[in-house]
Amino acid sequence: MNRIIKREERHLDYIKAEEKIKIGVMGIGRGAGCTFVSTALAYMLSGELKKSIGFVQLDGRYSHDIYDALGMDKRFAMREFVDFYKIASELERIRGVKNIDEYINWAIVLPGTYPKPTQAEALRLVENISCSILICDLGSEIYRNKEHFNTRCELIASMDALICVIDPMPSKLLGAQDELFIAKQYNIKRNNVIWILNKYNDGINFKELYSFLRIKNPQKIPCIDARHFYCAEYNCRIPISMREISDKCSSTFFDTIEKLHKVITDL
C-alpha cells in the first residue's frame, strides 16, 4: 500500500545500553490488546527515561502484523531492517544489532518469514537485544502440549516484571484460564504483576468479572473507537501517539509506568 507516514519528530539517535530490565506484556484472551499496550509502553518509556528501550515480538503467532501495523517498511525505507530471528536461529551475535526508530530498538517479524523461535532462541533474544529496558510482547497462547506450556512458563519466568492485559469479554476470559493461571503463579512467586483491564465499558457485569478474576487494583483502559486505530495504521503511527487515543488512556499508562519505576530503579 502506498501509505504516507505521519508521526512526531523524534530523534533516531540511540543511547548505549547498560543493564537490561525485562518487562513482559501478556494477554489474557486472544485480541486482548497486548500489542497496543506493549507498543504504548515502549513509546512512552522512550520519551520519559534516559534509557534505551527495546521491543521484541514473542507473541506465539510470529506473523508480520506488527511490522505492517507500525509501517516499518516506511520507517526503514532508506535503512536496513535486521531480521533478529534469523540471527538467533543461526547463533550469530545479537548484541549491538539495532533497528532503531523513535528511540526504540525493534525486534519484530519481517513479512515472508514465519520463524517460531525455540525456547533457547527466544531466551537468547531476550537476554542479548541491545537496550536498557526491553518490552516483550508475549501475546496470548493456546497450549497444545505440555512442552509448549513449559516453554511459555520459562519465558515468563525470565521477566523482571509482568503486565497482564485482560479482555473482560466472558468468552475471552473462559478461553484464557491457562494464561490467567500462569500469571497468578508468577505473581505469587514474584509479586511483580500489573493487571490492566482493556476495553473497559458499562456493559460489563463488574461484580461477576472481579469475582472471576480475583485480582487486586487493576488499571483500566476504556473502550476506544476502532476508527482511531485504523487511522493510526493508515498513517504508520504507534497508536498511543494519536491524540484521540492518548487522551483516553495516557493516564493509565502513566500510572502503570509509575508502578514499574520501582522495578526499573531498584533492580
N, C-alpha and C positions, 0 to 999 in steps of 0.2 A: 504494500500500500504506500502511496506517495504522501505520507503524513508530514506535517510541518511541526518540528519540535518547538514547544514554547515552555520555558522554565525560567526560574530565577537565576540570576548570575551568581554562581558560586565558584570559588577557585578550584582548579584541578590539582593544586599542589597537595602534597601528602606528607604527614608528619611521620617520622621514623618510629616504628613500633618498639615498645619496650617490653612490658609484661602483659600477657593476654588474660582477659576475663571473658568467659564464655557464657552467653545468655541464650538459653533455648526458648523458642516460642512454639508451642504445640497446640493443635486444635482439638477440642472435644466435640467431634462431629464433623463430617465432611462439609466443606464450604463454610466453616465457622468464621472465617476471616483472618486466619493465621498469617497469610502473606500481607494482607493490609496492615495488620498490627506490627509485624516484623519489619516491613519496609518503613513504616512510620517511625518506629523506634530508632532505626539506623539513621534516618534522615534527621530526626530531632537531636539525637546524641551527637551527630557530626557537626551540628551547628552550635551546640551548647558547650561541649567539652574540648579541652586542649589535648585530645587523644585521637588516635587514628582508629577509624571504625571499619570493620569488615562485615560482609554479609555472605552467608553460604546457604545454598539450597540443599536441604536434606529432607525433602518432604515425602519421600516414598514413591511419588509419581515419576519424578525425574523427566517430566515433559518440559518443553521450552516455553510454556505460557508466561512465566515470569519475565523471561528475556523479551518476549513480544509485548507484554503489557507495559513494560517500562521503556519500550522503544530503544533498546540497546543498539539496534542497527543504526539508528540516527545519532545516538550519543557517541558511538565509536566509528562514525563514518570515515574518519581520516586517521583512525588509530587501530591497532591490532587488539582484538578481544581474545584473551588467552583461555584455552579450554583446561580448567583446573582438574576436571575429572579424568581427562586423558593423561595428564601429568601424574595424577595419583595412581592410576591403574598401571602406568609404565614405570613406577617407582622413581620418577625423576624428582629433582629438587623443587619443592614448593615454596620455601622461604624466599622472599624477595620478589616473587611473581606478583604482578599487580594489574588489575583492571580498575583504574581509578576514575570515578565520576562523582561529583558532588561530595567530595571528601570521603567517599566510601569505596572500599576495595571489594568488587563484586565477583563472587564465585557462583555462577549460575549456569544452567544447562543451555548449550547452543542449539539452534534449530538443526535437525538432521541427525542428532545424536541422542541416544537414549541409554546412557550408561547408568546402571544401578550399582553404585559402589558396594563392595563387600564391607563388612564391619571394619576390617583393618584399614581399607582405603578411606572410609568415612572418618575414622578417628585420625588418620594422617592429615586429612584436610583440616579438621577442627583444630588440631594441635599446631599445624605449621603455616596456616594462612597468615600473611603479614598484616598485623593490626594490633592495637592495644585492647580493643573491645570487639568481640565477634558476636554478631547476631546470627543465630542458627535457626532458619525456618525449618522446623521439624514436621510441619503439616499434621495430618491425622492419618492413622494407619488402620487397615483391616488385616487381622492376623490369620494366616492360613496354616501356620505350623509353629511348633514350639521354638524352633531355631530362630525364626523371624521375630517372634515375641522377645526372645532373649537378646537378640541383636539390638532391638529397639530400646530395651531397658538399659543396655550397656551404654548406648549413645546418650540417652537422657542422663544417666548417672555421671557422665563426664562433664555435665554442665555445672557452672558455679551458681546459676540461678535459673529458675524456670518460670515462664509466663504461660498460663493456660487460657486459651481463648475459647469461650463456650458459646455455642449457638443454642438458645433456650427452646428451640422447637422440639417438642417431645420425641418425634421420630428420629431426630438427630441425636438427642441425648441417649435414647434407648439403644441406638446402634453404636454408641461410643463408650460403653461401660468399661471395656478393657482399658481404653485410654484414661478414663477417669480413675480407674484403679491404680494404674502406674503413677499418675500424678500425685495421688494421695499417699502412696507408699513413699515416693520421693520426698514429699512434704514431711512425713513422719520422721524420716532419717535426717533431713537437712533443714527443715523449717524455712525453706527459701523459695516458696511458690507464691506467685502473684496471680490471682484469678481475675479474668476480665470477662464480663457478660457483654457480648456483642449483640447488635440488633435488638437492643432493649426497647420494649414498646408496651402500650397499655393493653394489648391482647393477651399478655402473659398472666397466668394464674400464679401470682408471686408466692403465695403460701405453699402451693404444691411444688413449685420449682425449688425453693430453698429446702423443703423437706426432702426432696430427691437428692439434691447436690450435697447438702450438709457441708458447706464451706463458709468461711468467715471473711467478712469485709471485702466483697468483690468490687472491682472497678466496673463502671458501666459505660458502654458506648451506645448511644441511641441509634435507632434505625435511621439510615441516611438514604436519601433519594438516590436510586441507582443511576439516574441521569448524570450525576456528578462523577461517578466512576467511569462512565462511558466517555465523558468529556476529558477526564484525565488521560485515558488511554489514547484518544484521538490526538491529544496534544503531547504525548510522550512524557507525561508528568507523573511523579510519585504522588499517589492520591492525597496524602496529608499536606502536600504543598499547595493544594487547591483551597482557596479561601472558603468556599462553600462547604468543604469537608472539615477543615481545621476549626472553623467557628463552632462546629457541632461537638468536636471531641478532643480538641487540643488540651483542654483542662484535664481530661482523663489521662492523657499521655504524660503531661507534666507531673501528675500525681504518681503515675507508675514509675517515672524516672526518679522521682524523689525516693520512692521505696527501693529503687535499685542503687541509689547513691551509697548506701551502707556497704553493699557488695563491692561496688566499684572502688570505694576508698579504703576499705578495711582488708581486702584480700591481699 
